[in-house]
Amino acid sequence: MKRVSLKILLAILFLTGVYQAQSQNNIYRWSDEVKLLKSVDQLPRYRHNQLIDQESSYDRTGGNDDGFSGNYSYIRKEKGNLVLAEFEGAGVVNRIWTPTPTEDTLAFYFDGEKEPRLKIKFMDLFSGKVYPFLKPVVGNEIGGYYCYIPIPFKKSLRIEFEGEKIMFHQIQYRKLPGLKVESWTGSFSETDKQLLSEVNSLWSNISPNISQYSFGKSSRLQTEEKTFTILPGEEVTFFNETKGGRISGFEMDGGTSFEGLYKDIILSAKWDNEPVEAIFAPVADYFGYAFGKPAMRSILMGRYGTSNYSYLPMPYDKSAEMKLIYKKREGVQQNPISVTTKVYYNDNKRDKKEEGKLYTMWRREKPEVGQFFTFLKTEGKGHYVGTVHQAQGLRPGMTLFWEGDDSTYVDGKMRMHGTGSEDYYNGGWYALLDRWDRGISMPLHGSLDYSLPMNRTGAYRFFLSDKLSFEKEIYHAMEHGEVGNNFPVDYAATAFFYADQPLKNRIEPTEELREVYLPNKHVFFPQLMEITLERGIQVILDRGLAISSFGKGTVRIKLPDVPEGKYKVLLNYHESPKGGDFQIWQRQNQLSDWISTKIDKDGYRENVYVGNIQLTPQTNSITVHVRDNGKANLFELTLITLERIEE
């Protein structure tokens, strides 16, 4: 009996040890989330029932007060603090964004605890000064501050702001049902630190290549390289496999052939002989060009040198075909194009239960007033991983269409509501110096372009740890305008997602849809004017471009971005008792006589015609001559408008 009891006891102890070891192995830790920030090979993998939600400061009334007043920037007040978010159940915060960080403290309360485990200055989530919140996984550019360091929680998480006012913010989190999550500890092993260092190294590389992604199911890669010439009206297949596998990435070098106003080269891909192409988009739009010019340079996709690259994995079951299609265009000289392609692939075919196939939805349209621009609307199971977006306003002036919010519904529920278009792309504050004022590429997001005179911009964002999973359906869209989609626009976007079902339809890139839109009216605003001063001139930015002259002087103003042609020049300016005289020239050509801005009471003049100019890359400027008029020596310029003269 004693022997039997001893054996039973030993067996119980053994099984208990095994169970404890298995339980330990099943714990979901901080490092498991950090791995997702570099494990691009895992992008096709489903996350079963791990749905994304977001708390943000969006205006609940449907207006545009998405953080300005702070009225919608917290859930409630508690003991003098502002509660920003309360999450129940196991989960992880994947992304925190704001354009308005402060020196106030954020306190994170885990699992119902009365004391916060994590306290940090709001600014230090993004500054790179506090471990593990290191750049470039945190940072700021194009007006926005972002943090992708994961913050896991076992049972619940409450985030409080210890200050009087917080403005704009988005806190995106993911539910982790069924997982034994280890809440944030604030302690990091050497293995953890090494892992984060690897992520930072990957995100810091501005010259990505396929070797960075050749691991896991994307290892043991073969390369198929082809060089060919394609003529208008032709199709060329550059990759064709008749057995299961996966493409881990591809590169395409066409020199400058994909640039320009006409986007007539189409990228096409089919998996498993599906009736509708999985990818069907202009090459320029797929690789993140902005209105005919190379722009995007992320760690996953873009253009480096003359090579276009894409490292999103593409698993397939039985076959894969990729080709270029050169669409004919009537009345335009189209030249033959020489292209070199490299496709990196292996024979690791798709795991049907655990992986989706990569699909894209290319769309260009002018949505009606009141209607959202839809990135993706689809049914089935999958996850959304990327948006590349070109945004053209159809009304000259300020880019107020960019006030529009993103909106995401998953499985019948609104999961994410944003606070502005540039905010969705981790930016902020368009039309301000050194903020959202030009094209800037970051590891997973960026601005493709920004031009006030052309009234357009563009952006991209890819989703790694924060990919948007759906079990049944997803609707992902962007508003255009401050309220109610009220700004007329011409939007083009490529949406990237993995799914278990093939596409049912696609949009045909017609000749009109493949052409870059050029407005015929261009407005220049003082805050982004490029100016050169002559001696005797002083300029400040006040209620316009305030130019004061000590006697007589000149200011040259560049007129970039605008296409060549003949234009009327119209000015808006203030009049006042201090108003001096001004005259407009284009280099050595006088456009206007002296015009006085001196009056007894303040006034304002709009669209004052001062002459015509012929605009070329060599003559894209005007010069403002200012002279004093007694003691009045101030010229306050607010707008320059160019109107194309049709010939």
C-alpha positions as CSV (number, residue, x, y, z in Angstrom):
1,M,0.0,0.0,0.0
2,K,2.8,2.3,0.9
3,R,4.5,1.6,-2.5
4,V,1.3,2.2,-4.4
5,S,0.7,5.5,-2.4
6,L,4.2,6.6,-3.2
7,K,3.7,5.9,-6.9
8,I,0.4,7.7,-6.9
9,L,2.0,10.6,-5.1
10,L,4.9,10.8,-7.5
11,A,2.5,10.6,-10.4
12,I,0.4,13.5,-9.0
13,L,3.5,15.5,-8.4
14,F,4.8,14.8,-11.9
15,L,1.4,15.7,-13.5
16,T,1.2,18.8,-11.4
17,G,4.7,19.9,-12.5
18,V,3.8,19.2,-16.2
19,Y,0.6,21.2,-15.8
20,Q,2.4,24.1,-14.1
21,A,5.0,24.1,-16.8
22,Q,2.3,24.1,-19.5
23,S,0.5,26.9,-17.7
24,Q,3.7,28.9,-17.6
25,N,4.3,28.2,-21.3
26,N,0.7,29.4,-22.1
27,I,1.2,32.8,-20.4
28,Y,0.9,35.6,-22.9
29,R,3.7,38.1,-22.2
30,W,4.8,41.6,-23.2
31,S,7.5,40.0,-25.4
32,D,4.8,38.1,-27.4
33,E,3.4,41.4,-28.5
34,V,6.8,43.0,-29.2
35,K,7.5,40.1,-31.6
36,L,4.6,41.2,-33.7
37,L,6.3,44.5,-34.4
38,K,8.9,42.7,-36.5
39,S,7.3,39.3,-37.4
40,V,6.1,40.4,-40.9
41,D,5.9,36.7,-41.8
42,Q,3.0,36.4,-39.4
43,L,0.9,39.0,-41.2
44,P,-1.3,36.5,-43.0
45,R,-2.2,34.7,-39.7
46,Y,-5.7,35.1,-38.3
47,R,-6.3,36.4,-34.8
48,H,-9.4,34.4,-33.8
49,N,-11.9,36.7,-32.0
50,Q,-9.1,39.3,-31.2
51,L,-11.1,42.3,-32.2
52,I,-9.8,45.9,-32.1
53,D,-11.5,48.8,-30.3
54,Q,-10.5,52.4,-29.7
55,E,-11.1,55.2,-27.3
56,S,-10.7,58.6,-28.9
57,S,-11.6,62.3,-28.4
58,Y,-14.0,62.4,-31.3
59,D,-17.0,64.7,-31.2
60,R,-20.0,62.6,-30.2
61,T,-22.4,65.1,-31.7
62,G,-21.0,64.6,-35.2
63,G,-19.4,68.0,-35.2
64,N,-15.7,68.9,-35.5
65,D,-14.8,69.5,-31.9
66,D,-12.6,66.4,-31.8
67,G,-10.3,67.6,-29.0
68,F,-10.1,71.4,-29.3
69,S,-12.3,72.0,-26.2
70,G,-11.5,68.8,-24.4
71,N,-15.2,68.1,-23.9
72,Y,-15.0,64.6,-25.5
73,S,-11.4,63.8,-24.4
74,Y,-12.3,61.8,-21.3
75,I,-15.0,59.4,-20.0
76,R,-15.4,61.0,-16.6
77,K,-13.7,62.8,-13.8
78,E,-12.5,60.8,-10.8
79,K,-10.8,62.4,-7.7
80,G,-9.6,65.3,-9.8
81,N,-8.2,63.1,-12.6
82,L,-9.6,62.5,-16.1
83,V,-10.4,58.9,-16.9
84,L,-9.4,58.4,-20.6
85,A,-10.2,54.7,-21.0
86,E,-11.5,51.7,-19.1
87,F,-11.0,48.3,-20.7
88,E,-12.5,45.0,-19.3
89,G,-11.1,41.5,-19.8
90,A,-7.7,40.4,-21.0
91,G,-6.2,42.6,-23.6
92,V,-3.4,44.9,-24.8
93,V,-3.0,48.5,-25.8
94,N,-1.2,48.6,-29.1
95,R,-1.2,52.2,-30.1
96,I,-1.5,55.6,-28.4
97,W,-1.5,58.8,-30.5
98,T,-1.8,62.5,-29.9
99,P,-0.8,65.8,-31.5
100,T,-1.0,67.6,-28.1
101,P,1.1,65.8,-25.5
102,T,1.7,67.6,-22.2
103,E,4.0,67.3,-19.2
104,D,1.1,66.0,-17.1
105,T,1.2,62.4,-15.9
106,L,-0.6,59.3,-17.2
107,A,-1.5,56.7,-14.6
108,F,-2.2,53.1,-15.7
109,Y,-4.2,51.0,-13.2
110,F,-4.1,47.3,-13.9
111,D,-6.6,44.5,-12.9
112,G,-8.5,46.6,-10.4
113,E,-5.5,47.6,-8.4
114,K,-5.7,50.8,-6.3
115,E,-2.2,52.0,-7.2
116,P,-0.9,52.5,-10.7
117,R,1.8,50.1,-11.9
118,L,2.8,52.5,-14.6
119,K,3.1,56.3,-14.2
120,I,4.7,58.3,-16.9
121,K,4.6,61.9,-18.3
122,F,2.3,62.0,-21.2
123,M,5.1,63.5,-23.3
124,D,7.5,60.7,-22.3
125,L,5.4,58.1,-24.0
126,F,6.8,59.6,-27.2
127,S,10.1,61.3,-26.2
128,G,12.3,58.2,-26.3
129,K,13.7,59.1,-22.8
130,V,12.0,56.4,-20.7
131,Y,12.6,52.7,-21.2
132,P,11.0,50.8,-22.9
133,F,9.4,53.7,-24.8
134,L,12.2,54.0,-27.3
135,K,12.4,55.5,-30.8
136,P,11.5,54.7,-33.5
137,V,8.7,52.5,-32.1
138,V,7.6,55.7,-30.4
139,G,8.2,59.2,-31.8
140,N,6.8,62.2,-33.5
141,E,6.8,63.7,-37.0
142,I,4.3,65.3,-39.4
143,G,2.6,66.9,-36.4
144,G,1.6,63.7,-34.5
145,Y,3.1,61.7,-31.6
146,Y,2.7,57.9,-31.7
147,C,3.5,55.0,-29.4
148,Y,3.4,51.3,-30.5
149,I,5.0,49.9,-27.3
150,P,2.4,47.2,-26.1
151,I,0.8,47.6,-22.7
152,P,-0.8,44.2,-21.8
153,F,-3.4,43.6,-19.0
154,K,-4.8,40.4,-17.5
155,K,-8.2,41.5,-16.3
156,S,-8.7,45.2,-16.8
157,L,-7.0,48.5,-17.4
158,R,-7.9,52.1,-16.5
159,I,-6.0,55.0,-17.8
160,E,-6.1,58.3,-16.0
161,F,-4.8,61.7,-17.0
162,E,-3.5,63.7,-13.9
163,G,-4.1,67.2,-15.3
164,E,-6.8,69.7,-16.0
165,K,-7.2,69.4,-19.7
166,I,-6.3,66.9,-22.4
167,M,-7.1,67.5,-26.0
168,F,-6.7,65.1,-29.0
169,H,-5.9,61.4,-28.4
170,Q,-6.6,57.9,-29.7
171,I,-6.0,54.8,-27.6
172,Q,-6.3,51.6,-29.6
173,Y,-6.4,48.2,-27.9
174,R,-7.1,44.6,-28.7
175,K,-9.1,42.0,-26.7
176,L,-7.3,38.7,-25.9
177,P,-10.0,36.3,-24.9
178,G,-8.9,32.9,-23.7
179,L,-5.3,33.9,-23.2
180,K,-3.5,33.9,-19.8
181,V,-2.1,37.4,-20.2
182,E,0.6,38.7,-17.9
183,S,-0.1,42.3,-17.1
184,W,2.5,45.0,-17.5
185,T,5.3,44.5,-14.9
186,G,7.7,47.2,-15.7
187,S,10.6,44.7,-15.5
188,F,12.4,43.6,-18.6
189,S,14.8,40.6,-19.0
190,E,17.8,40.7,-21.2
191,T,15.9,38.7,-23.7
192,D,13.1,41.3,-23.7
193,K,15.7,44.1,-24.2
194,Q,17.3,42.3,-27.1
195,L,14.0,41.7,-28.8
196,L,13.1,45.4,-28.5
197,S,16.5,46.3,-29.9
198,E,15.8,44.1,-32.9
199,V,12.5,45.8,-33.5
200,N,14.1,49.3,-33.2
201,S,16.8,48.2,-35.7
202,L,14.2,47.0,-38.2
203,W,12.1,50.2,-37.9
204,S,15.2,52.4,-38.2
205,N,16.3,50.9,-41.6
206,I,15.4,53.3,-44.4
207,S,16.8,51.0,-47.0
208,P,14.7,47.8,-46.5
209,N,15.4,44.6,-48.3
210,I,14.0,41.0,-48.3
211,S,16.7,39.6,-46.0
212,Q,15.0,41.4,-43.1
213,Y,11.9,39.3,-43.6
214,S,13.4,35.9,-44.5
215,F,12.4,34.0,-41.4
216,G,9.6,31.8,-40.2
217,K,7.3,30.8,-43.0
218,S,9.2,33.3,-45.2
219,S,12.5,31.5,-44.9
220,R,14.4,29.4,-47.5
221,L,13.5,31.8,-50.3
222,Q,14.0,31.3,-54.0
223,T,14.3,34.2,-56.4
224,E,12.8,34.5,-59.9
225,E,14.2,37.5,-61.8
226,K,13.0,38.7,-65.2
227,T,13.9,41.6,-67.4
228,F,11.5,42.5,-70.2
229,T,10.1,45.3,-72.4
230,I,6.4,45.9,-72.4
231,L,4.5,47.9,-75.1
232,P,1.2,49.7,-74.9
233,G,-1.7,47.2,-75.1
234,E,0.5,44.3,-74.0
235,E,0.4,42.1,-70.9
236,V,3.5,40.4,-69.5
237,T,3.5,37.6,-66.8
238,F,6.5,37.9,-64.6
239,F,5.7,35.1,-62.1
240,N,3.7,31.9,-62.6
241,E,3.6,29.0,-60.1
242,T,1.3,25.9,-60.4
243,K,1.8,24.5,-56.9
244,G,1.1,25.9,-53.4
245,G,3.6,28.3,-51.8
246,R,4.0,31.9,-50.7
247,I,5.5,35.0,-52.2
248,S,7.4,36.8,-49.4
249,G,8.1,39.9,-51.4
250,F,8.8,41.3,-54.8
251,E,10.7,44.2,-56.4
252,M,10.1,46.0,-59.6
253,D,12.5,48.4,-61.3
254,G,11.2,50.4,-64.2
255,G,13.4,53.5,-63.8
256,T,11.2,56.5,-64.0
257,S,8.6,54.8,-66.2
258,F,5.9,54.6,-63.6
259,E,6.1,58.3,-62.9
260,G,4.0,61.1,-64.5
261,L,0.4,62.2,-65.0
262,Y,-0.7,58.9,-66.6
263,K,-0.8,55.8,-64.5
264,D,-1.2,53.3,-67.4
265,I,0.8,50.4,-66.0
266,I,-1.4,48.0,-64.0
267,L,-0.2,45.4,-61.5
268,S,-2.3,42.3,-61.5
269,A,-2.1,39.1,-59.3
270,K,-4.3,36.0,-59.1
271,W,-4.2,33.3,-56.5
272,D,-5.5,29.8,-57.2
273,N,-7.3,30.7,-60.5
274,E,-9.9,32.8,-58.7
275,P,-12.2,34.6,-61.1
276,V,-11.4,38.1,-59.8
277,E,-7.8,39.4,-59.5
278,A,-6.5,39.6,-55.9
279,I,-4.5,42.7,-56.9
280,F,-5.5,45.0,-59.7
281,A,-4.2,48.6,-59.3
282,P,-2.0,51.1,-61.1
283,V,1.6,50.3,-60.2
284,A,2.1,53.9,-59.0
285,D,-0.9,53.7,-56.6
286,Y,0.1,50.3,-55.3
287,F,3.6,51.5,-54.4
288,G,2.5,54.8,-52.8
289,Y,3.4,57.4,-55.4
290,A,1.8,60.8,-54.9
291,F,0.1,62.3,-57.9
292,G,2.7,60.8,-60.3
293,K,5.8,61.1,-58.1
294,P,7.5,58.5,-55.9
295,A,6.7,59.2,-52.3
296,M,6.3,56.2,-49.9
297,R,9.3,54.6,-48.3
298,S,8.1,52.5,-45.4
299,I,9.7,49.3,-44.0
300,L,7.1,47.2,-45.8
301,M,6.4,48.9,-49.2
302,G,7.5,51.8,-51.2
303,R,10.2,53.1,-53.6
304,Y,14.0,53.1,-52.9
305,G,16.2,54.5,-55.6
306,T,14.5,53.3,-58.8
307,S,13.3,50.1,-57.3
308,N,9.7,49.6,-56.0
309,Y,9.4,47.0,-53.3
310,S,6.6,45.1,-51.5
311,Y,7.3,42.8,-48.6
312,L,3.8,41.8,-47.6
313,P,3.6,38.0,-47.6
314,M,1.3,36.4,-50.1
315,P,0.5,32.7,-49.4
316,Y,-1.6,30.7,-51.9
317,D,-3.0,27.2,-52.1
318,K,-2.3,25.9,-55.6
319,S,-1.1,28.6,-57.9
320,A,0.0,32.2,-58.3
321,E,0.3,34.5,-61.3
322,M,1.6,38.1,-61.3
323,K,1.7,40.3,-64.4
324,L,1.9,43.8,-65.7
325,I,-0.7,45.3,-68.0
326,Y,0.1,48.3,-70.2
327,K,-3.2,50.1,-70.9
328,K,-3.4,52.1,-74.2
329,R,-4.3,55.8,-74.0
330,E,-5.8,57.6,-77.0
331,G,-4.1,60.7,-78.3
332,V,-1.0,60.3,-76.1
333,Q,2.5,59.1,-77.1
334,Q,3.3,56.0,-75.0
335,N,6.8,54.6,-75.0
336,P,7.9,51.0,-74.5
337,I,8.9,50.4,-70.9
338,S,11.8,48.2,-69.8
339,V,11.2,46.5,-66.4
340,T,13.2,44.2,-64.1
341,T,11.2,42.2,-61.6
342,K,12.4,40.0,-58.7
343,V,10.0,37.7,-56.9
344,Y,11.0,36.0,-53.6
345,Y,9.0,32.9,-52.9
346,N,9.1,29.4,-51.3
347,D,6.9,26.3,-51.2
348,N,5.3,27.0,-47.8
349,K,1.7,27.0,-49.0
350,R,-1.1,28.6,-47.0
351,D,-2.4,27.1,-43.8
352,K,-6.1,27.3,-44.7
353,K,-7.4,27.3,-41.2
354,E,-4.9,29.8,-39.8
355,E,-4.0,32.1,-42.7
356,G,-5.7,34.4,-45.2
357,K,-4.7,35.4,-48.7
358,L,-3.6,38.9,-49.5
359,Y,-6.1,41.0,-51.4
360,T,-6.2,44.7,-52.3
361,M,-9.1,46.9,-53.1
362,W,-8.2,49.9,-55.4
363,R,-10.7,52.6,-55.6
364,R,-10.8,56.1,-57.1
365,E,-14.0,58.2,-56.9
366,K,-15.5,61.6,-56.2
367,P,-17.9,60.7,-53.4
368,E,-21.2,62.6,-53.2
369,V,-21.7,65.2,-50.4
370,G,-22.9,63.2,-47.4
371,Q,-21.2,59.9,-48.4
372,F,-18.0,58.5,-46.9
373,F,-15.1,57.4,-49.1
374,T,-14.9,53.6,-48.6
375,F,-11.5,52.0,-48.2
376,L,-13.0,48.5,-47.8
377,K,-16.4,46.8,-47.3
378,T,-16.3,43.1,-47.3
379,E,-17.7,40.0,-45.7
380,G,-16.0,36.9,-44.4
381,K,-13.0,36.4,-42.0
382,G,-9.8,38.3,-42.2
383,H,-7.8,41.3,-41.1
384,Y,-7.0,44.8,-42.5
385,V,-3.3,45.6,-42.8
386,G,-2.8,48.8,-44.8
387,T,-4.1,52.0,-46.5
388,V,-2.4,54.0,-49.2
389,H,-4.4,57.2,-49.9
390,Q,-4.2,60.2,-52.3
391,A,-6.5,63.0,-51.4
392,Q,-7.4,65.8,-53.9
393,G,-9.7,68.7,-53.0
394,L,-12.0,69.9,-55.8
395,R,-12.4,73.3,-54.2
396,P,-9.4,75.7,-54.1
397,G,-8.2,77.0,-50.8
398,M,-7.4,75.4,-47.5
399,T,-7.4,71.6,-47.3
400,L,-10.4,71.3,-45.1
401,F,-11.4,68.0,-46.5
402,W,-8.6,66.6,-44.3
403,E,-10.8,67.3,-41.3
404,G,-12.8,64.2,-42.1
405,D,-12.7,61.3,-39.5
406,D,-12.0,57.6,-40.2
407,S,-14.7,55.2,-39.2
408,T,-14.5,51.4,-38.7
409,Y,-17.3,48.9,-38.2
410,V,-16.4,45.3,-37.4
411,D,-19.0,42.5,-37.1
412,G,-21.8,45.0,-36.8
413,K,-20.3,47.3,-34.2
414,M,-18.4,50.6,-34.6
415,R,-14.9,49.8,-33.2
416,M,-12.9,52.9,-34.2
417,H,-13.9,56.5,-34.8
418,G,-11.0,58.9,-35.5
419,T,-10.4,62.6,-34.9
420,G,-9.3,63.7,-38.4
421,S,-7.7,62.3,-41.5
422,E,-4.1,63.1,-40.7
423,D,-4.7,61.7,-37.2
424,Y,-5.5,58.3,-38.7
425,Y,-2.1,58.4,-40.3
426,N,-0.4,59.3,-37.0
427,G,0.0,63.0,-38.0
428,G,-1.5,66.3,-37.1
429,W,-1.8,70.0,-37.8
430,Y,-1.8,70.3,-41.5
431,A,-0.7,73.5,-43.2
432,L,1.6,74.4,-40.3
433,L,5.4,74.7,-40.7
434,D,7.3,71.5,-39.9
435,R,4.1,69.6,-39.1
436,W,1.9,68.1,-41.8
437,D,3.4,70.3,-44.5
438,R,5.2,68.0,-47.0
439,G,5.8,64.3,-47.8
440,I,7.6,62.5,-44.9
441,S,8.0,58.7,-44.7
442,M,8.1,56.8,-41.3
443,P,8.4,53.1,-40.7
444,L,4.6,52.3,-40.8
445,H,3.0,55.6,-41.6
446,G,3.6,58.9,-43.3
447,S,2.5,61.8,-45.5
448,L,2.9,61.2,-49.2
449,D,2.6,64.9,-50.2
450,Y,1.1,68.2,-49.1
451,S,0.5,71.1,-51.4
452,L,-1.8,74.0,-50.6
453,P,-1.7,75.5,-54.1
454,M,-2.6,72.1,-55.6
455,N,-5.1,71.6,-52.7
456,R,-4.0,68.0,-52.2
457,T,-2.2,65.6,-49.8
458,G,-1.8,61.9,-49.3
459,A,-0.8,59.4,-46.7
460,Y,-0.2,55.8,-45.8
461,R,-0.5,53.5,-42.7
462,F,0.3,49.9,-42.2
463,F,-0.9,47.7,-39.4
464,L,1.3,45.1,-37.7
465,S,0.4,44.5,-34.0
466,D,-2.7,46.6,-34.5
467,K,-4.1,44.9,-37.6
468,L,-7.9,45.1,-37.7
469,S,-9.3,41.6,-37.4
470,F,-12.9,40.7,-38.4
471,E,-14.8,37.5,-38.0
472,K,-17.8,38.2,-40.3
473,E,-17.5,41.7,-41.9
474,I,-15.7,45.0,-42.0
475,Y,-16.5,48.5,-43.1
476,H,-13.5,50.9,-43.1
477,A,-14.0,54.4,-44.5
478,M,-12.9,58.1,-44.4
479,E,-15.0,61.2,-44.2
480,H,-14.2,64.2,-46.4
481,G,-14.8,67.6,-44.8
482,E,-15.4,69.1,-41.4
483,V,-19.0,67.9,-41.0
484,G,-21.2,65.6,-43.0
485,N,-18.7,64.9,-45.9
486,N,-19.3,68.4,-47.1
487,F,-16.1,69.0,-49.1
488,P,-15.9,67.9,-52.8
489,V,-13.0,65.6,-53.3
490,D,-11.3,63.2,-55.7
491,Y,-9.9,60.3,-53.6
492,A,-7.8,57.3,-54.6
493,A,-6.8,54.6,-52.3
494,T,-5.4,51.0,-52.2
495,A,-6.6,49.0,-49.2
496,F,-4.6,45.9,-48.2
497,F,-6.2,43.0,-46.3
498,Y,-6.0,39.2,-45.7
499,A,-9.2,37.2,-46.0
500,D,-10.6,33.7,-46.3
501,Q,-12.8,34.5,-49.3
502,P,-11.8,35.7,-52.8
503,L,-12.9,39.1,-54.1
504,K,-16.3,39.2,-55.7
505,N,-15.6,42.3,-57.8
506,R,-13.1,45.1,-58.5
507,I,-13.0,48.5,-60.0
508,E,-11.6,48.9,-63.5
509,P,-9.0,51.7,-63.8
510,T,-10.4,53.5,-66.8
511,E,-8.5,56.0,-68.8
512,E,-9.9,58.9,-66.8
513,L,-9.3,57.2,-63.4
514,R,-5.6,56.6,-64.4
515,E,-4.9,60.3,-65.0
516,V,-3.7,62.7,-62.3
517,Y,-6.2,65.6,-61.8
518,L,-4.8,69.1,-62.3
519,P,-6.8,72.0,-60.8
520,N,-7.0,75.3,-62.7
521,K,-7.1,77.6,-59.7
522,H,-4.3,77.7,-57.0
523,V,-4.2,79.5,-53.7
524,F,-1.0,80.3,-51.7
525,F,-1.3,80.9,-48.0
526,P,1.2,83.0,-46.0
527,Q,2.1,80.3,-43.4
528,L,3.8,78.1,-46.1
529,M,5.1,80.7,-48.5
530,E,8.7,80.4,-49.6
531,I,10.2,84.0,-49.5
532,T,13.5,85.7,-50.1
533,L,14.1,89.2,-48.6
534,E,16.1,92.1,-49.9
535,R,17.8,94.6,-47.6
536,G,15.5,97.2,-46.1
537,I,12.6,94.8,-45.8
538,Q,11.2,93.1,-42.7
539,V,8.5,90.4,-42.7
540,I,6.5,88.9,-39.9
541,L,3.5,86.4,-40.0
542,D,0.7,88.2,-38.3
543,R,-2.8,88.5,-39.8
544,G,-1.1,87.8,-43.1
545,L,2.4,88.2,-44.5
546,A,3.1,91.6,-43.0
547,I,5.9,93.3,-45.2
548,S,7.3,96.5,-43.9
549,S,9.8,98.7,-45.9
550,F,12.3,101.2,-44.7
551,G,12.1,103.4,-47.7
552,K,11.8,100.9,-50.5
553,G,12.5,97.1,-50.8
554,T,11.4,93.8,-52.3
555,V,10.3,90.3,-51.3
556,R,10.4,87.4,-53.8
557,I,7.7,84.8,-53.3
558,K,8.1,81.3,-54.9
559,L,5.1,79.7,-56.6
560,P,6.0,76.0,-56.5
561,D,3.9,72.9,-57.5
562,V,1.8,74.7,-60.0
563,P,1.9,73.3,-63.6
564,E,3.4,75.4,-66.4
565,G,1.0,77.8,-68.1
566,K,-0.4,81.3,-68.3
567,Y,-2.1,82.6,-65.2
568,K,-4.0,85.6,-63.8
569,V,-2.5,86.8,-60.5
570,L,-5.0,87.9,-57.9
571,L,-4.1,89.2,-54.4
572,N,-6.0,89.5,-51.1
573,Y,-4.6,92.0,-48.6
574,H,-5.5,94.3,-45.7
575,E,-5.7,98.1,-45.9
576,S,-5.0,100.4,-42.9
577,P,-3.7,103.8,-41.8
578,K,-0.3,102.2,-41.8
579,G,-0.7,100.8,-45.3
580,G,2.2,101.4,-47.7
581,D,2.4,101.1,-51.5
582,F,3.1,97.9,-53.4
583,Q,3.9,96.9,-56.9
584,I,4.1,93.3,-58.4
585,W,6.8,92.1,-60.8
586,Q,7.8,88.8,-62.2
587,R,11.6,89.0,-62.3
588,Q,12.3,92.0,-64.7
589,N,8.7,92.2,-65.9
590,Q,6.4,94.7,-64.2
591,L,2.9,93.4,-63.7
592,S,1.2,96.3,-61.8
593,D,1.6,100.0,-61.1
594,W,2.0,101.2,-57.6
595,I,-1.1,100.4,-55.5
596,S,-1.7,102.1,-52.2
597,T,-3.1,100.2,-49.2
598,K,-3.4,103.3,-47.0
599,I,-6.9,104.3,-45.8
600,D,-8.3,106.0,-42.7
601,K,-10.0,102.8,-41.3
602,D,-9.0,99.2,-41.6
603,G,-10.3,97.5,-44.7
604,Y,-9.8,94.3,-46.7
605,R,-9.5,93.7,-50.5
606,E,-10.1,90.4,-52.2
607,N,-9.1,89.1,-55.6
608,V,-7.4,92.2,-56.8
609,Y,-6.1,91.6,-60.3
610,V,-2.4,92.6,-60.7
611,G,-1.5,91.1,-64.0
612,N,-0.7,87.9,-65.9
613,I,2.3,85.7,-65.7
614,Q,3.8,82.9,-67.7
615,L,4.8,80.1,-65.3
616,T,7.7,77.8,-65.9
617,P,10.1,76.0,-63.6
618,Q,12.5,79.0,-64.2
619,T,9.9,81.7,-63.6
620,N,7.8,80.3,-60.9
621,S,7.8,83.4,-58.6
622,I,6.6,86.9,-58.2
623,T,8.3,89.8,-56.5
624,V,6.6,92.3,-54.3
625,H,8.0,95.8,-54.2
626,V,7.0,97.9,-51.2
627,R,7.6,101.6,-50.5
628,D,6.6,103.8,-47.7
629,N,3.8,106.3,-48.1
630,G,4.8,109.0,-45.6
631,K,4.9,107.2,-42.3
632,A,2.8,104.3,-43.7
633,N,5.1,101.5,-44.9
634,L,3.2,98.2,-44.3
635,F,1.8,95.7,-46.9
636,E,-0.3,92.9,-45.3
637,L,-0.7,90.1,-47.9
638,T,-3.1,87.3,-47.0
639,L,-3.5,85.2,-50.2
640,I,-2.1,84.8,-53.7
641,T,-4.4,83.2,-56.2
642,L,-3.4,82.0,-59.7
643,E,-6.2,81.3,-62.2
644,R,-5.2,79.4,-65.3
645,I,-5.9,81.2,-68.6
646,E,-7.0,78.7,-71.2
647,E,-5.4,79.2,-74.6
